[in-house]
Amino acid sequence: MGFSIRIAGAAALLGWVMGGPALAATPQTVECSTGVEACAKALDGVFPALGQQWQTETAWWSGSSPTVTYDFGSLVTLTGFSVSLDNNDSYRLSSSEDGSGWTTLHEVLASQGSVGWGMDTFAVSVAPTNLRYVRIVAFDGDNLNSVGEFSAQAVVVPEPGTWALMAGGLALLALRRRQR
């Protein structure tokens, strides 16, 4: 009975470590293309107040070609996110595992905001998506755009070496049990 309790405990711990509940994940870095002012404000840990002026404490730009790209530093499985954007513009959030091939993750349309002017915060659930990068680009609106902050609900995708170490540990547990 003691062995089965230990195995159940190990399995529960393994489930928690490998696929436990999604936690708030913060990207490690943010990079902005030419034309974006105050890029670091897009990853300073502070969500602007609802209705706050779009150029205050935000990364902002004019036009639709500049991008704001977040790097998590390793693969994560994203299940949702919160993002602060200027309310009268539409934005496309895209994901990438390698920083070169991009897939649309979600679009926030100007008509979806809850405030009449300034910054708005959107909380979005998505199908589990493996990614390392999230890129934001504006594609419609008054061409005066801003990103205030981005945070994600995600779990880290284990590296192959982690799986090998875990398998080795389980094999040692089985061998030890067999020797008894």
N, C-alpha and C positions, 0 to 999 in steps of 0.2 A: 504494500500500500504506500509506503514512504516513497518508493521510486516513482509511482504513478503521480503522486502529488508533486514531486520535483519536476517531472516532465510537463505536467499541466502548468506549473509555475513558469517553466522555461518557455513553453508555447505562448502563454499569456504575455510574457515579457517580449518575446519575439514579435508577436502581433502588434504590441504597442510601439516597439522600435521601428518596425518595417512598414507598418501601414496604419499607424495610430491616427487619432483625430488630427485634422488639419490645424495648423498653428499659424498665427500671423507671421509672415515671412517678409523681411525687408530686403530689397535688392542691395547688393554690395556697392554698386557704382551707378551713376547716371552719366550719359554722354549726350550732348546736344549738337546738332548740325549747325553750320554757319547761319547766323541770323537770329538765333535764340539768345535772348538776354537773361542773365541771372540763372543760368542752368542749375547751379547747386541748390536753388530754392525748391526744385522739383523732388529733392530727396533730403530734406532737412528734418524730417520727422514731424512737421507741423502741417496739419490740414487747415487751410484758410477758413475763416468764418463764412457761413452762407451769406451771399450778397456782398462779400468784400470786393473792393475795386480790383479788376483783373490784372493790373500791373503792380500790385502791392504784394510783396513777399511771394512772388510766383516766378516761374520760368515763362517768359512770354515772347511772342514774335508776331510779325505781320506776314501774311501770305500763307499759301498752303503747302509749300515744299519742305520747310524745316521739320525736323523730327526730334523727338526726345526718346532715348533708348535706355532702358534699365537692364542691368546685368546682375543676375542672382549669384554668379560666381561658380555655379555648378547646376546640374539638372535638378529641377524640382517638378512635382506634379501639382499644378495649379487647379484649385477647385472654386476659387472666387477671388474677387479683389474689390477694393475701394479706390476711387480716383476722384480728384478734385479738378474740375475743368471750368473754363469760362462758359457761362450758360447759354449763350446765343450762337454757338458754333457746333458743328458736328465733327466727331473725332473717330478715327479707326484705331483700334488696339490690335496689333498683330503679334504673333508669337514665333519664336525660332529656337531650335536646339543648338544651332551652330553660328548664328549671326549672319547667314547669307540667304537661306531659304525662308520666306515668311508666309504665314498663314493667318488669315483674319480670325481673331479671337472673339471680338465683339465690336459693335459700333454704337456709340452714344450720339443720339441725334439731338439737335438744338431744341426740338419740340418736347424732349423728355425731361427737361429741367423742372425743378420745383420752386425756383426763385425767379423773380422778374428781371433781375439785373445782377451782374457780377459773378462771383464764383459759386459753383454748385458742387455737391459731393454725390457720387453715384456708387451704390453698393450692388455688385453684380455676381451672381453664381454662374459658373460655366461647367460644362462637362469636363471631367478630369483630363488635363492636358499636360504632357511632358514638355518642358521648355527650359531654356536658360535665359532668354532675352524677351522683353516686352518692348515694343516700339509703339509710340503714339504719334499720329499725324492728323492734322486738321484737313477736312476735305470739303466743307461747306460752311457758309456763314458770312460774317462781315470781314473776314481776313485779319481780325485782331484776336489772337488766340493766346491761351495760357494754360499751363498745368501747375497746379498747386502742390500736389502730393500723390503718391501711389503706394498702396500696401496690398499684400496678397495673403490669401489663405492657401498654404501649400505645405507639402511634405517633401523632404529631400529624397531623391531617387538614389538608392544604394549603388555604390560603385561595384564592379565585378569582384574586386578584392574583398569587399565586405561580405558578399555572398559566399565566397570561398572560405573565409575565416569562420563564418557562421556554420557552414557545412562541416568543416573540420571539428569545430567544437561539439556539434551534435554527434559526429562519429566517435569522438572520444568519450562522450557520455554513454553511448551505446556499448562501446568496448568495455568500459568500466563496469557497466551493469552485467555484461556477459561474464566477466571474470568472477563475479560474486556467485 
